[in-house]
Amino acid sequence: MEYRGMKKWRPFATLPEQYIGLQEIIDKQVEVTQPVLTEEQMEQMNFTLIEALHTNKQVYLTYYKRGQCITETGSIQFVDSLGGLFVFIDDVFELKNKMRLSELIDVSLA
């Protein structure tokens, strides 16, 4: 016997707004504020970026994005100290990422 018009029971499927709200709350809980770096720290990171660029060495790069500190490994392709930009190629996807020096938190040679 078949029941037409009866919907299959799907728990919580009718409340997608709640999922969105919960995800926003979870995201807010893991958010951190961007660390404030000293002039000396920023200068040291700039030197490390330039060294990595000229020696073609891999770097560990930590940057701040949307409330999170993210660390990746890759190589530096371009540094524009005056413009405050650099280009980083990550190891995982080998994608070029144009980033601002102001987003950087830490750089070290791998």
Secondary structure, DSSP 8 states (H G I E B T S, - for coil): ---TT-----TTTT-HHHHHHHHHHHHHHH--------HHHHHHHHHHHHHHHHHT-EEEEEEEETTEEEEEEEEEEEEETTTTEEEEEETTT--EEEEEGGGEEEEEE-
